Amino acid sequence: SVNDAPLVTNPGNQTTPEGAAVSLQIQASDSEANTLAYSAANLPPGLSINPGTGLITGTLPYTAAGTYPVTVTVSDGLSSSSVNFTWTVTDVDIQPPAAPVGLTVSLSSIAVNLDWSNNGEGDLAGYNVYRSDSETGDYVKLNPALLTVSAYNDTTAPGGATSYYRVTAVDASGNESSPATTNAPRSIAFRAATSADNRGASTIVINTPAGVVAGDVMLAVISVRATPTITAPQGWTPIRDDANGNAMRQASYFRVAGSSEPASHTWTFSAAQTATGGIAAYSGVDNTNPVDASGGQTNASSTALTAPSIITTIDNALVVGLYGIATNPNITPPAGMIEQAERMASGKVKITTEIADGIQFAAGPTGARTATADKAAANVGHLVALRPVSVVPPPTTVPPAPTDLAASAGDAQVSLTWTASPGATSYNIKRSNAPGGPYTEIASGVAATNYTDTGLTNGTTYYYIVTAVNSVGESPDSNEGNATPACSSPSIPTGLNATAGDAQVALSWNAASGADSYNVKRATVSGGAYTTIAEGVTSAAYTDTTAVNGMTYSYVVSAVNSCGQESDDSGGANATPQAPPPAPPASPTNLTASAASTSRIDLTWTDNSNNEQGFKVERCTGPGCSDFEEIGQVGAGVTSYGDTGLTSNTTYRYRVRAYNAGGDSGYSSPANAKTRRR
């Protein structure tokens, strides 16, 4: 019989783009059911045919563009058949655009503004902008769709932080360029603003701006007709309060937002008036000293609302203009400033408030800032500069080596000092027992420009270097410093004070530098010779309990260090201990007075004590008198007294008290007597 050739189905012409994965099955059959073998000629690069199944597979490289006349042959071993078709590989653009150039950054209170030069590619589709909070961190795409202009305003960049940006160009094929990069240390960012008005009321209520978080700083301005006293709600700190004649008053305030802010804030007026006001909230403001500078002025009736120039003390302060005018105009903010709020109260009595802001990039005078109204009236302008939190641009290189390293020896220690390295966040300390090293690191992460190396061996010389560290890495070594620790004599104690007690003397003095303990010395003659009465005293105080009452002692103190070296003696201090005085005696009682003659009255009383030195007798003239004077004394144990030389037929009043070295007793009850008539 005659063998029939296989029957092959032509797949038709093929068109495939570069980079595509290919899977094309060649269909063939044989009437005798013989095993078929497949082959192909002139397939595009990257493709091959399976000889047993006829499946063409592979991935077309990006260099494969062109037209290929393909022949597929199928054989049953005795005869074969072929089909011919054209395979066209289309060109695919895989060349990305050039990275954007000319990327610049500018700042306002509401955005980080990015701008760059237009790319020149004809197939450019647009741009993407990405942001991260660190140079090497995760970048997030900010634009939901490709940007068709070469600029982007990032209104969500956080205040008080550095944001890092990447800008790429994208072509019509989706190829994305390498990025242009920049960073923006943003100082103060506008959060939100609210405003309110009233008409003839004694309060004005202003809502807290949306999105305020703990640490934000809010500025408030209240503009009110006439000149009522304005009382702020709790937690608001006054900045300025200016009255413009009888036309209006304006007051400004600040508040640092807490973790839970009220929904609104209420200002109170001493009289009902029409008023407007606003609150603007900002992030990135220094919470400790929010206001860097402020000023204000009143302006006669005019369309110019002027706030005076102030002087900022720090770069990147945010200057906020707070304006009020006693009418209802439209207000244009000062040049270079952004309007954040405008509120007017219309009606018979009118007033309008305006808030605008702008960044003052360099410290110094701001110049006067003038807003413009389309109606004239008396007005007030306040200018407030908000102080930003510290925003330090990230380093790009390691810090320079620290300089002026100096080593100073102490007792078993060496103190190091050096000049700060610009841009350093910390320092590493390294030590060697030989000049030039090798050095061993003994401390890292040292924040200050000084360090004390303790626990050393006196008499051994140590050699030191210091390196500075930042986020990029470690600096070269500083100059070498060396020192040999040794014991040094302690300083002489000063300020010795001696306080006498009962058979004891309490001593105190100023601590001496380098002292480990103190020796206390005593003499019975001022200036010596001194005998040591206590050693190893570890505090700057000592009580001598061996002193004898009535004897004067002279004391000195010396300091001793850990090496046993003793300082010279301190200056002397003297004290004489004494027994305490006795308690005052008890009061006498039962005082009686009786006339003995026309010129004598006799007194008797009861002695209630056993420690008196005697009794004091006092007298005044008249039955109810109180101007007593002492007329005599008697000894201990004596309980009577005769008062002579008196005037006849006269009433005298007496009292008696006991006394000793501890003081006087209380008085007896008084007693009266009248001398006899002649």
C-alpha positions, 0 to 999 in steps of 0.5 A: 500500500502507498503511505499517506503524508501527514495532514498539517493545519496552517495556524495562520500568520502570527503577530506578537509583541516583544517580551511576550510569552508564546504558546502555539500548538501546531495541529497535525494528523496521520491516517495510518496513525504513525508517530509524528515528528515536528520541526520548524525553520526560521522561528523568531528568537527565543522560540522553539518547537517540541518535536514530539508534540508540535507545541511552539513555546518561549519568550520573545526578547526585546531585540526580536522585532521583525518579520519571520517567514516560518516553515513547520514540517511534520513527518511520519517517518516515511513522508512529510508535509509542511506549512508556511506562515509569517510571524511578525514580532512588534517593537516594544518600548522598554527605554524609560524616560530620563530622570526629571531635572531641576527639582526644587522645593519651596515651603508655605504653611499649607504645602511643600511645593515641588517644581521641576523642568519638563521632560522632552520625550515625545511619548511622555505620559506624566510624572509620579511623586513619592514621599518617605519620612527617611532617606532610605525608608519606604516611599509612598506614591502621593498622586493617585493618577499620573501628573501631567504638569511638572509641579506638585503641592504636598499638603499632607507633609508633616510639620516639624519633620523632614520629608524625603521626595522622589519624582519620576517620569513615566512614558506611554509604555509605562516605563518609569525613570530613575528618580530625582530626589530632594528633601524638605525640612518643613517647620510649621504646617497649617492644620485647619481654621474655624471662624464665628460671628455674633450680633449684639451678644455677650459671648462668641463661640468658636469651634476647635479646628478640625483635625487638631491633635495634641501638641498643635498650637492654636492662634485665636483672634477676637475682634469686637465693636466698641471696647468691652473687656474680653475674657478668654476661656481657660487655657488660652494665653493672651498675646495682645489686646488693642483698643482703637478709640471707641470703634473696636477692640482686638485681642489675640491668644494662643493655646497648646492643644492637649490630648482631648480638646473641647469641641468649642471655645467661648470668649465673654464680653463685659457688655453685649456687642457685635463680634467676629473671631477665628482660630487657626491651628498649626503643627510643628510649633515649639510647645515650650515657647510658641510665640517668637515675637509679636506686635500690633497697632491701631489704624485710623479709618483706612482700607489699609489694615497694617500690622507693624514689623516684628523681629524674629529670632529663628529661621523658618518662623511662621508669621501670622497676621491677625486683622480686624476692621469695623465694617464688612469689607472683602479683605485681600491678605498681605503680599506673600501671605495666605488667607486662612480665615475671613469672617464678617458680621453684617447688619447695622453694626459691622465688623470683620476678622482676617487671618493670613500667614507666611513663612519668614525663612531668615531670622530678622525684621519681618517688615510691616504686613498690610492687608487691603479692604475694599471699604475703609474703617478703623482697624487693628493689625496684630503680627505674631511669629510662631517658633518652629520646633527644631528641624535639622536636615539629615547629614550626608557625610561623616562628621569631621574629627573632634579637635583639641582633645585634652587629658587631665589626670586625677586620682585613679582617673583621667578626665577628657575634654574636646571641641564639638564636631559639627554634625556629630550626634555622639562620640566614641572614646578609645584608649591605649597603653602605648602612644599611637595605639592600638586603641580599644573602645571604652565608651560609645554613644557619649553625648557630651564633649567630655568624659571621665575614665575611672578605675585606672591605675595610678602611675600608669600613662594612658593614651586616648583618641575620640571619634565623632559619630552621626547617621552616616558613620564615624569620623577620623580619629581626633588628636591623641591625648595622654595623662598619668593618674596619681593621687593628689592632696585633698583641699583644706576643709573650710567653714568650720563651725563649733556649736557648744552644748551640754558636755559636748561640741557639734562641729560642721564644715564644708566638704573638701575636694579629693577627701575620702575622710577627715581627722578632727583635732582639739586643743584647750588653747586657741592655736594648739597644740592639737590632739587628734580625737577622731579619724576616718570621719566620712561626713562633714560633721562630728560631735565631740561628746568628751568635752567638759562643761565650762572649759573652752576648746579649740578645734581644727579639721584636716582632709585625708584622700584614698592614698592616705595623704592629709591636707593642712589643718582648717581654720580653728573654731572655739566653743565652751560647753555649758550645762543647761540653766534650771527650769524657772521656779514655781509661782508663789501663792497665798499672798497677804497684805496687812497694815502694820502702821500708818507707814508700813504694810507687811506681806506674807506668801507661800513658797511653792518651789525648791529651786528659787534664788529669791523673790521679787516684790512689786507694788502700785498705788490704788485698789485697782492699779496695774502699773506695778514696779519692783520695790525689793527682793528677798532671798530663797526660802523667805516668805515675808516682806515689810514695806515701810515709808508709806503714806498714811490712809493709802491703799497699796496693791502688791504681787510677788514672783520667784526667780532663778538662773532659768528665769522668773516664775509667774506672779502670785495673785495680787493683794491690797492693804490700806495704811492706818489713819493718823 
